[in-house]
Amino acid sequence: MNSNPPPNGNGGPLGAGPVPVPQPAVAKLPRSPRAALEPVRVPPPSRRSRRARHPLVVFGNAVFMFLLMLVVGTGATLFIGKQRFEAPGPLAQDKVVNIPRGLGVKDIADVLTREGVIDQPWVFMGSVVILKSRGDIKFGEYQFVKNTSIADVVELMIENKVVQHAFTVAEGLTSEQIVARLLDNSSLSGQIKDIPREGTLLPETYRFTLGMPRDQIVQRMQASHKRVLQEVWEHRAPDLPYKTQEQLVTMASIVEKETGKPEERTRVAAVFINRLKTKMRLQSDPTIIYGLTGGKGALGRPILRSEIDQATPYNTYVIDGLPPGPIANPGRASLEAAANPARTKELYFVADGTGGHAFADSYAEHQKNVAKLRVLERGDTPEPAPPAAPPPPTKKR
């Protein structure tokens, strides 16, 4: 008995499954000439999905493209705008331009364009908007340098770097003279109701912007005077012959009018203080002039002999002690000289012919100085001076 399993129908072992039979290759038949002329049929393209054709998708794509174009356009605009913002401007030379109060950004751009400072007003207005500086642009008078850029223009106006004018008050002017100069200054505005009290305005240089009210300048001068006077008063010498700050100002005003040389102020102050201490009259010529003019200015001519003896409240040839008030507005140097005079015993001084003064302790020495002055005035040879007579107690010159 054969124990081998019988072959299956495919000749393989029993249970092994069908064995694939190789198929003969089918030969590709050549196309006929007519078939070769016919176009090759291409399968139709697949249709887009319904999701891709959904209205929301289409709208989203459109919005995306719009935003993309907007971003690109904005970037390009900002890039070009920045270049023009920082580019040199058309101004051919430095120029001062006044921006009146109350103008809007467009009006300011028109003024700047009309004055030739800028030639692209839209860049100026756009930069102000972008910088959120509408409320920061200040009115006033500005000096723009040659070829200044719009960036510099905006910065200048935001920081309010307006043109600063100067009003200089010379030492020794009266209050009425100072007010007259303020009224003549066309860069200021407004009126001054009252003439300030004599000796209450501090002479110095005051900065202001175009159109500042005149009374504000007066207030600043008064405030400066109070501040400086208080400082000087607190550091005064302990043995002065006046009791109030106004008396110190009165003395300082006389010193201011007597000499224009800084190095002489303390000596001139010492002469007058020594006279006050010895009960001698001050005999100061400027007090005669102030009594005659009432503070309106110089006399314009030499003092007459009759005017020396003419009684006025300010004539220190007639009255004893200090006059009733200042005869001018003294500067800080004269205030300090009146508060801290030189330590001398000098009682006299007279002009030396060179712009200064010759000082003397005694009347005899003073007479010699006067004789020297007369020689210089005549231009001749000096003669021996006769012995000096005893001085009268109230004579200075």
Summary of the structure (lengths in Angstrom):
residues: 397
radius of gyration: 50.2
end to end distance: 177.7
largest distance: 189.5
contacts: 1036
relative contact order: 0.08
helix: 42%
strand: 7%
